Amino acid sequence: MADGYCEDEIRCYSGSSLEGSGGSCRNMQTDSGRISKDEKLARDAGISFSINMIVSLPMDEFNDLLSKHELNEEQLNLCRDIRRRGKNKVAAQNCRQRKLDQVDELERMLKESRDVGRRLIMELEQDLEENHRACREINEAVDELLRFRNLNPSEYTIVNNDGEAKIVRLTAAGEPKNSIRAVPARSNIIPRFM
C-alpha cells in the first residue's frame, strides 16, 4: 500500500486486469460504466495510478507520488492537468451545492417572513377591531352625555379646552380639532399582498 491507496489502485492503468481489484478500490470506469476522458488519457500515457488518487491526495502527497515514479514531462503535465480538472469539477459541484443550499435557505426565510407577516396582519386586524369598539363606546358616551343635557348629538359635541370640557355647536366643517369624540383608526393600512 502506498500513501493509503491499495496496490491494485496504483496498478490500475499499468495493464493489469480491472477485475483483479476485488471491488475494494475504484477502477477506471466512472459510475455510469464509461471510461472518463482523463482515465483514457492517463491509460494511453502509461500513468500507473488512478484518477481518484491524482485528484484526492493533498498537494504534498501528490508531489511525493509524482516524484516516486519515473514520469516524463508529458506524463507530469498530464497528471497536473488531470488534478486541476478534477479539483475544478469538485469545486464546481460544491459551488452548485452551495447555491442550492442558499436557495433553500432563502425559501425558508421567505416562508418564515410571510408567516410573521400574516401573524402581524392578524394582530393588526384585532387591534383595529378593538380600536373601533373603544371609539364606538367613547362616542356613545359623548352622545349620551349630550342627550342628558337635552342636546342633539348630531348638532353638538364636547371639546377639550385647555383641560376643561366644553359643549360647542358643530359647524359645517364637522367635528372640531379638539373634540373628545374618538376617530377610529383607518382600516386601509392593512397590506393585502400577503
Accessible surface in RSA format (square Angstrom, percent):
REM  Atomic radii and reference values for relative SASA: ProtOr
REM  Chains: A
REM  Algorithm: Lee & Richards
REM  Probe-radius: 1.40
REM  Slices: 20
REM RES _ NUM      All-atoms   Total-Side   Main-Chain    Non-polar    All polar
REM                ABS   REL    ABS   REL    ABS   REL    ABS   REL    ABS   REL
RES MET A   1   158.34  82.0 100.76  66.7  57.58 137.1  78.19  66.5  80.15 106.2
RES ALA A   2    30.32  27.9  24.43  37.7   5.88  13.4  30.24  42.6   0.08   0.2
RES ASP A   3    57.98  40.6  28.59  28.5  29.39  69.5  15.94  37.5  42.04  41.9
RES GLY A   4    64.41  79.4   0.00   N/A  64.41  79.4  29.89  82.0  34.51  77.3
RES TYR A   5    33.99  15.9  32.35  18.4   1.64   4.3  22.00  16.5  11.99  14.8
RES CYS A   6    30.58  23.1  26.75  29.8   3.83   9.0  27.46  69.6   3.12   3.4
RES GLU A   7    80.52  46.2  77.90  58.9   2.62   6.2  40.17  77.7  40.35  32.9
RES ASP A   8    40.02  28.0  33.73  33.6   6.29  14.9   7.07  16.6  32.95  32.9
RES GLU A   9    10.13   5.8   9.03   6.8   1.10   2.6   1.20   2.3   8.94   7.3
RES ILE A  10    17.60  10.0  17.60  13.1   0.00   0.0  17.60  12.7   0.00   0.0
RES ARG A  11   103.62  43.5 103.19  52.6   0.43   1.0  47.79  65.3  55.83  33.8
RES CYS A  12    12.03   9.1   4.31   4.8   7.72  18.1   8.01  20.3   4.02   4.3
RES TYR A  13     9.94   4.6   0.96   0.5   8.98  23.4   1.10   0.8   8.84  10.9
RES SER A  14    69.90  59.1  30.18  40.3  39.72  91.5  36.27  77.2  33.63  47.1
RES GLY A  15    74.97  92.4   0.00   N/A  74.97  92.4  41.83 114.8  33.13  74.2
RES SER A  16    48.77  41.2  28.92  38.6  19.85  45.7  34.95  74.4  13.82  19.4
RES SER A  17    74.67  63.1  48.24  64.4  26.43  60.9  50.19 106.9  24.48  34.3
RES LEU A  18    59.91  33.4  49.09  35.1  10.82  27.2  52.25  36.7   7.65  20.6
RES GLU A  19   158.75  91.1 132.86 100.5  25.89  61.7  59.58 115.2  99.18  81.0
RES GLY A  20    54.96  67.8   0.00   N/A  54.96  67.8  34.72  95.3  20.24  45.3
RES SER A  21    18.43  15.6  13.06  17.4   5.38  12.4   9.13  19.4   9.31  13.0
RES GLY A  22    73.15  90.2   0.00   N/A  73.15  90.2  43.28 118.8  29.87  66.9
RES GLY A  23    71.49  88.2   0.00   N/A  71.49  88.2  36.38  99.8  35.12  78.6
RES SER A  24    94.67  80.0  54.35  72.5  40.31  92.9  53.60 114.1  41.07  57.5
RES CYS A  25    20.05  15.2   6.45   7.2  13.59  32.0   7.85  19.9  12.20  13.2
RES ARG A  26   121.10  50.8 105.52  53.8  15.58  37.1  39.41  53.9  81.69  49.5
RES ASN A  27    57.47  39.6  49.45  47.8   8.02  19.3   5.09  12.2  52.38  50.6
RES MET A  28     7.07   3.7   6.85   4.5   0.22   0.5   5.17   4.4   1.90   2.5
RES GLN A  29    72.25  40.4  65.54  47.9   6.72  16.0   3.99   8.5  68.26  51.8
RES THR A  30    41.07  29.2  34.64  35.1   6.43  15.3  33.98  45.6   7.09  10.7
RES ASP A  31   147.14 103.1 107.72 107.2  39.43  93.2  44.84 105.5 102.31 102.0
RES SER A  32    82.00  69.3  42.02  56.1  39.98  92.1  51.29 109.2  30.71  43.0
RES GLY A  33    42.31  52.2   0.00   N/A  42.31  52.2  26.21  71.9  16.10  36.1
RES ARG A  34   174.63  73.3 169.29  86.3   5.33  12.7  70.36  96.2 104.26  63.2
RES ILE A  35    60.56  34.5  36.81  27.4  23.75  57.2  36.81  26.5  23.75  64.5
RES SER A  36    33.82  28.6  25.42  33.9   8.40  19.4  31.44  66.9   2.38   3.3
RES LYS A  37   140.78  68.7 126.15  77.4  14.63  34.8  91.07  82.0  49.71  52.9
RES ASP A  38    20.83  14.6  19.90  19.8   0.92   2.2   4.00   9.4  16.83  16.8
RES GLU A  39     8.74   5.0   8.74   6.6   0.00   0.0   0.40   0.8   8.34   6.8
RES LYS A  40   106.16  51.8 106.16  65.1   0.00   0.0  73.45  66.1  32.71  34.8
RES LEU A  41    68.81  38.3  67.38  48.2   1.44   3.6  67.41  47.3   1.40   3.8
RES ALA A  42     0.00   0.0   0.00   0.0   0.00   0.0   0.00   0.0   0.00   0.0
RES ARG A  43    90.94  38.2  81.18  41.4   9.76  23.2  34.32  46.9  56.62  34.3
RES ASP A  44    95.34  66.8  57.57  57.3  37.77  89.3  33.19  78.1  62.15  62.0
RES ALA A  45    27.32  25.1   6.18   9.5  21.15  48.1  18.49  26.0   8.83  23.4
RES GLY A  46    46.65  57.5   0.00   N/A  46.65  57.5  28.78  79.0  17.87  40.0
RES ILE A  47     0.03   0.0   0.00   0.0   0.03   0.1   0.03   0.0   0.00   0.0
RES SER A  48    26.31  22.2  26.08  34.8   0.24   0.5  18.06  38.5   8.25  11.6
RES PHE A  49     0.00   0.0   0.00   0.0   0.00   0.0   0.00   0.0   0.00   0.0
RES SER A  50     4.05   3.4   4.05   5.4   0.00   0.0   4.05   8.6   0.00   0.0
RES ILE A  51    26.16  14.9  25.56  19.0   0.60   1.5  25.56  18.4   0.60   1.6
RES ASN A  52    55.56  38.3  47.30  45.7   8.26  19.9   7.13  17.2  48.43  46.8
RES MET A  53     0.26   0.1   0.26   0.2   0.00   0.0   0.24   0.2   0.02   0.0
RES ILE A  54     0.00   0.0   0.00   0.0   0.00   0.0   0.00   0.0   0.00   0.0
RES VAL A  55    20.87  13.7  20.85  18.9   0.02   0.0  20.85  18.1   0.02   0.0
RES SER A  56    58.22  49.2  32.86  43.8  25.36  58.4  37.19  79.2  21.03  29.5
RES LEU A  57     4.65   2.6   4.03   2.9   0.62   1.6   4.62   3.2   0.03   0.1
RES PRO A  58    78.22  57.0  67.86  61.9  10.36  37.7  78.22  64.6   0.00   0.0
RES MET A  59   106.04  54.9 100.79  66.7   5.24  12.5  94.23  80.1  11.80  15.6
RES ASP A  60   110.51  77.4 106.82 106.3   3.69   8.7  31.03  73.0  79.48  79.3
RES GLU A  61    66.06  37.9  65.90  49.9   0.16   0.4  20.60  39.8  45.47  37.1
RES PHE A  62     0.78   0.4   0.78   0.5   0.00   0.0   0.78   0.5   0.00   0.0
RES ASN A  63    65.25  45.0  60.44  58.4   4.81  11.6  24.60  59.2  40.65  39.3
RES ASP A  64    70.10  49.1  69.68  69.4   0.42   1.0   7.03  16.5  63.07  62.9
RES LEU A  65     1.29   0.7   1.29   0.9   0.00   0.0   1.29   0.9   0.00   0.0
RES LEU A  66     9.48   5.3   6.59   4.7   2.89   7.3   6.68   4.7   2.80   7.5
RES SER A  67    92.06  77.8  53.36  71.2  38.71  89.2  51.84 110.4  40.22  56.4
RES LYS A  68   135.07  65.9  97.49  59.8  37.58  89.5  77.38  69.6  57.69  61.5
RES HIS A  69    50.41  27.6  41.06  28.5   9.35  23.9  32.86  33.9  17.55  20.4
RES GLU A  70   180.94 103.9 145.91 110.4  35.03  83.4  66.65 128.9 114.29  93.3
RES LEU A  71    29.70  16.5   7.44   5.3  22.26  56.0   8.84   6.2  20.86  56.1
RES ASN A  72    89.00  61.4  76.14  73.6  12.86  31.0  43.90 105.7  45.10  43.6
RES GLU A  73   114.77  65.9 108.30  81.9   6.46  15.4  57.14 110.5  57.63  47.0
RES GLU A  74   127.48  73.2 118.89  89.9   8.59  20.5  46.67  90.3  80.81  66.0
RES GLN A  75    23.18  13.0  23.18  16.9   0.00   0.0   1.05   2.2  22.13  16.8
RES LEU A  76    35.97  20.0  35.97  25.7   0.00   0.0  35.97  25.3   0.00   0.0
RES ASN A  77    68.15  47.0  67.02  64.8   1.13   2.7  20.53  49.4  47.63  46.0
RES LEU A  78    24.78  13.8  22.37  16.0   2.42   6.1  24.31  17.1   0.48   1.3
RES CYS A  79     0.00   0.0   0.00   0.0   0.00   0.0   0.00   0.0   0.00   0.0
RES ARG A  80   110.85  46.5 105.98  54.0   4.87  11.6  48.29  66.0  62.57  37.9
RES ASP A  81    52.17  36.5  52.06  51.8   0.10   0.2   0.18   0.4  51.99  51.8
RES ILE A  82     0.16   0.1   0.10   0.1   0.06   0.1   0.10   0.1   0.06   0.2
RES ARG A  83    21.67   9.1  21.67  11.0   0.00   0.0   8.85  12.1  12.82   7.8
RES ARG A  84   131.89  55.4 124.95  63.7   6.94  16.5  72.00  98.4  59.88  36.3
RES ARG A  85    69.03  29.0  63.71  32.5   5.32  12.7  44.18  60.4  24.85  15.1
RES GLY A  86    11.71  14.4   0.00   N/A  11.71  14.4  11.28  30.9   0.44   1.0
RES LYS A  87    87.40  42.6  83.83  51.4   3.56   8.5  51.99  46.8  35.41  37.7
RES ASN A  88    95.06  65.6  89.72  86.7   5.34  12.9  12.35  29.7  82.72  79.9
RES LYS A  89   132.50  64.6 125.29  76.9   7.21  17.2  75.28  67.8  57.22  61.0
RES VAL A  90    68.65  45.2  68.65  62.2   0.00   0.0  68.65  59.7   0.00   0.0
RES ALA A  91    54.82  50.4  47.97  74.0   6.85  15.6  52.67  74.2   2.15   5.7
RES ALA A  92    40.57  37.3  32.41  50.0   8.16  18.6  39.62  55.8   0.95   2.5
RES GLN A  93    83.76  46.8  78.22  57.2   5.54  13.2  25.23  53.7  58.54  44.4
RES ASN A  94    73.74  50.8  71.56  69.2   2.18   5.2  11.20  27.0  62.53  60.4
RES CYS A  95    51.65  39.1  51.52  57.5   0.13   0.3   9.02  22.9  42.63  46.0
RES ARG A  96   138.73  58.2 136.28  69.5   2.45   5.8  71.04  97.1  67.68  41.0
RES GLN A  97    95.00  53.1  93.72  68.5   1.28   3.1  40.15  85.5  54.84  41.6
RES ARG A  98   137.62  57.8 136.65  69.7   0.96   2.3  63.90  87.3  73.72  44.7
RES LYS A  99   120.50  58.8 120.25  73.8   0.25   0.6  72.97  65.7  47.53  50.6
RES LEU A 100   106.02  59.0 105.65  75.6   0.36   0.9 105.71  74.2   0.30   0.8
RES ASP A 101    73.18  51.3  67.66  67.3   5.53  13.1  27.77  65.4  45.42  45.3
RES GLN A 102    94.81  53.0  91.62  67.0   3.19   7.6  34.49  73.4  60.32  45.8
RES VAL A 103    73.72  48.5  73.16  66.2   0.56   1.3  73.61  64.0   0.11   0.3
RES ASP A 104    86.25  60.4  80.29  79.9   5.96  14.1  26.79  63.0  59.47  59.3
RES GLU A 105    76.16  43.7  73.42  55.5   2.74   6.5  38.66  74.8  37.50  30.6
RES LEU A 106   112.29  62.5 108.43  77.6   3.85   9.7 108.91  76.5   3.37   9.1
RES GLU A 107   103.80  59.6  98.03  74.2   5.77  13.7  40.10  77.6  63.70  52.0
RES ARG A 108   118.19  49.6 110.98  56.6   7.21  17.2  74.44 101.7  43.74  26.5
RES MET A 109    92.39  47.8  90.71  60.0   1.68   4.0  81.41  69.2  10.98  14.5
RES LEU A 110    90.55  50.4  86.14  61.6   4.41  11.1  90.00  63.2   0.55   1.5
RES LYS A 111   131.81  64.3 127.98  78.5   3.83   9.1 101.32  91.2  30.50  32.5
RES GLU A 112    93.95  53.9  90.37  68.4   3.58   8.5  30.04  58.1  63.91  52.2
RES SER A 113    66.40  56.1  56.96  76.0   9.44  21.8  31.50  67.1  34.90  48.9
RES ARG A 114   112.35  47.2 112.34  57.3   0.02   0.0  12.72  17.4  99.63  60.4
RES ASP A 115    60.91  42.7  54.35  54.1   6.56  15.5  27.90  65.7  33.02  32.9
RES VAL A 116    60.52  39.8  59.81  54.1   0.71   1.7  60.52  52.6   0.00   0.0
RES GLY A 117    11.82  14.6   0.00   N/A  11.82  14.6  11.47  31.5   0.35   0.8
RES ARG A 118   109.86  46.1 107.74  54.9   2.12   5.1  53.36  72.9  56.49  34.2
RES ARG A 119   120.97  50.8 118.44  60.4   2.54   6.0  60.96  83.3  60.01  36.4
RES LEU A 120    93.34  52.0  89.36  63.9   3.98  10.0  89.68  63.0   3.67   9.9
RES ILE A 121    26.24  14.9  25.52  19.0   0.72   1.7  26.20  18.9   0.05   0.1
RES MET A 122   114.76  59.4 113.59  75.2   1.17   2.8  84.90  72.2  29.86  39.6
RES GLU A 123    75.13  43.1  74.24  56.2   0.89   2.1  32.19  62.3  42.94  35.1
RES LEU A 124    55.49  30.9  53.24  38.1   2.25   5.7  55.02  38.6   0.47   1.3
RES GLU A 125    57.95  33.3  56.08  42.4   1.87   4.4  18.68  36.1  39.27  32.1
RES GLN A 126   110.76  61.9 105.02  76.7   5.74  13.7  36.62  78.0  74.14  56.2
RES ASP A 127    92.57  64.8  87.19  86.8   5.37  12.7  23.98  56.4  68.59  68.4
RES LEU A 128    13.23   7.4  12.78   9.1   0.46   1.1  13.20   9.3   0.03   0.1
RES GLU A 129   123.96  71.2 115.67  87.5   8.29  19.7  46.27  89.5  77.69  63.4
RES GLU A 130    88.97  51.1  85.82  64.9   3.15   7.5  48.42  93.7  40.55  33.1
RES ASN A 131    53.62  37.0  47.82  46.2   5.80  14.0  14.89  35.8  38.72  37.4
RES HIS A 132    55.55  30.4  54.78  38.1   0.77   2.0  30.54  31.5  25.02  29.1
RES ARG A 133    93.75  39.4  93.74  47.8   0.01   0.0  52.58  71.9  41.17  25.0
RES ALA A 134    35.66  32.8  34.48  53.2   1.18   2.7  35.22  49.6   0.44   1.2
RES CYS A 135     8.28   6.3   8.27   9.2   0.01   0.0   1.27   3.2   7.02   7.6
RES ARG A 136   135.42  56.9 132.07  67.3   3.35   8.0  63.11  86.2  72.31  43.8
RES GLU A 137    92.18  52.9  85.05  64.3   7.13  17.0  36.99  71.5  55.20  45.1
RES ILE A 138    81.82  46.6  78.97  58.8   2.85   6.9  81.76  58.9   0.06   0.2
RES ASN A 139    34.75  24.0  34.75  33.6   0.00   0.0  13.08  31.5  21.67  20.9
RES GLU A 140   104.69  60.1 102.44  77.5   2.25   5.4  43.50  84.1  61.19  50.0
RES ALA A 141    60.32  55.5  49.62  76.6  10.70  24.3  55.08  77.6   5.23  13.9
RES VAL A 142     6.68   4.4   5.18   4.7   1.50   3.6   6.58   5.7   0.10   0.3
RES ASP A 143    31.89  22.3  31.89  31.7   0.00   0.0   0.56   1.3  31.33  31.2
RES GLU A 144   119.45  68.6 118.54  89.7   0.90   2.2  35.26  68.2  84.19  68.7
RES LEU A 145    85.96  47.9  82.17  58.8   3.79   9.5  85.49  60.0   0.46   1.2
RES LEU A 146     0.00   0.0   0.00   0.0   0.00   0.0   0.00   0.0   0.00   0.0
RES ARG A 147   138.33  58.1 126.73  64.6  11.61  27.6  58.29  79.7  80.04  48.5
RES PHE A 148   166.48  83.3 140.86  87.2  25.62  66.7 150.07  91.0  16.41  47.0
RES ARG A 149   148.73  62.4 127.51  65.0  21.22  50.5  24.85  34.0 123.88  75.1
RES ASN A 150   140.53  96.9 109.08 105.4  31.45  75.7  33.50  80.6 107.03 103.5
RES LEU A 151    45.52  25.4  40.32  28.8   5.20  13.1  43.31  30.4   2.21   5.9
RES ASN A 152    70.78  48.8  60.39  58.4  10.38  25.0  22.99  55.3  47.79  46.2
RES PRO A 153    22.74  16.6  18.70  17.0   4.04  14.7  18.97  15.7   3.77  23.4
RES SER A 154    85.30  72.1  58.04  77.5  27.25  62.8  54.16 115.3  31.14  43.6
RES GLU A 155    77.04  44.2  73.49  55.6   3.55   8.5  24.22  46.8  52.83  43.1
RES TYR A 156    40.29  18.8  40.29  22.9   0.00   0.0  20.30  15.3  19.99  24.6
RES THR A 157     0.00   0.0   0.00   0.0   0.00   0.0   0.00   0.0   0.00   0.0
RES ILE A 158     4.00   2.3   4.00   3.0   0.00   0.0   4.00   2.9   0.00   0.0
RES VAL A 159     7.13   4.7   7.13   6.5   0.00   0.0   7.13   6.2   0.00   0.0
RES ASN A 160    76.32  52.6  69.33  67.0   7.00  16.9  13.17  31.7  63.15  61.0
RES ASN A 161    66.32  45.7  61.53  59.5   4.79  11.5   5.27  12.7  61.05  59.0
RES ASP A 162   147.90 103.6 107.31 106.8  40.59  96.0  43.08 101.4 104.82 104.5
RES GLY A 163    71.07  87.6   0.00   N/A  71.07  87.6  33.51  92.0  37.55  84.1
RES GLU A 164   128.80  73.9 125.12  94.7   3.67   8.7  40.99  79.3  87.80  71.7
RES ALA A 165    83.90  77.1  47.81  73.8  36.09  82.1  49.26  69.4  34.64  91.8
RES LYS A 166   107.78  52.6 102.97  63.2   4.81  11.5  58.22  52.4  49.56  52.8
RES ILE A 167    59.80  34.0  37.14  27.7  22.67  54.6  37.14  26.7  22.67  61.5
RES VAL A 168    40.61  26.7  35.40  32.0   5.21  12.6  40.61  35.3   0.00   0.0
RES ARG A 169   143.66  60.3 128.42  65.5  15.24  36.3  55.72  76.1  87.94  53.3
RES LEU A 170    41.04  22.9  25.21  18.0  15.83  39.8  25.56  17.9  15.48  41.7
RES THR A 171    95.96  68.2  78.45  79.5  17.51  41.7  78.89 106.0  17.07  25.8
RES ALA A 172   121.08 111.3  70.14 108.2  50.94 115.9  83.52 117.6  37.56  99.5
RES ALA A 173   100.02  92.0  57.49  88.7  42.54  96.8  70.21  98.9  29.81  79.0
RES GLY A 174    30.22  37.3   0.00   N/A  30.22  37.3  28.53  78.3   1.69   3.8
RES GLU A 175    77.04  44.2  50.10  37.9  26.94  64.1  44.21  85.5  32.83  26.8
RES PRO A 176    46.35  33.8  30.38  27.7  15.97  58.1  41.68  34.4   4.67  29.1
RES LYS A 177   216.96 105.8 175.39 107.6  41.57  99.0 127.22 114.5  89.73  95.6
RES ASN A 178    69.37  47.8  58.19  56.2  11.18  26.9  33.54  80.7  35.82  34.6
RES SER A 179    21.93  18.5   4.12   5.5  17.81  41.0   4.12   8.8  17.81  24.9
RES ILE A 180    73.87  42.0  57.63  42.9  16.24  39.1  64.35  46.3   9.52  25.8
RES ARG A 181    37.31  15.7  28.05  14.3   9.27  22.1  17.17  23.5  20.14  12.2
RES ALA A 182    21.64  19.9   9.37  14.5  12.27  27.9  17.18  24.2   4.46  11.8
RES VAL A 183   127.72  84.0 105.33  95.4  22.39  54.0 105.95  92.1  21.77  59.1
RES PRO A 184    60.16  43.8  50.27  45.8   9.89  36.0  50.27  41.5   9.89  61.5
RES ALA A 185    40.00  36.8  26.47  40.8  13.53  30.8  37.31  52.5   2.69   7.1
RES ARG A 186   160.07  67.2 148.97  75.9  11.10  26.4  69.19  94.6  90.88  55.1
RES SER A 187    63.89  54.0  56.90  75.9   7.00  16.1  20.90  44.5  42.99  60.2
RES ASN A 188   114.92  79.3  81.01  78.3  33.91  81.7  45.55 109.6  69.38  67.1
RES ILE A 189    79.04  45.0  54.20  40.4  24.83  59.9  62.43  45.0  16.61  45.1
RES ILE A 190    13.33   7.6   6.08   4.5   7.26  17.5   6.29   4.5   7.05  19.1
RES PRO A 191    49.66  36.2  36.67  33.4  12.99  47.2  47.50  39.2   2.15  13.4
RES ARG A 192   177.34  74.5 142.32  72.5  35.02  83.4  79.29 108.4  98.05  59.4
RES PHE A 193   162.05  81.1 121.50  75.3  40.55 105.5 132.71  80.5  29.34  84.0
RES MET A 194    80.03  41.4  28.83  19.1  51.20 121.9  50.93  43.3  29.11  38.6
END  Absolute sums over single chains surface
CHAIN  1 A    13769.5      11399.1       2370.4       7420.7       6348.8
END  Absolute sums over all chains
TOTAL         13769.5      11399.1       2370.4       7420.7       6348.8
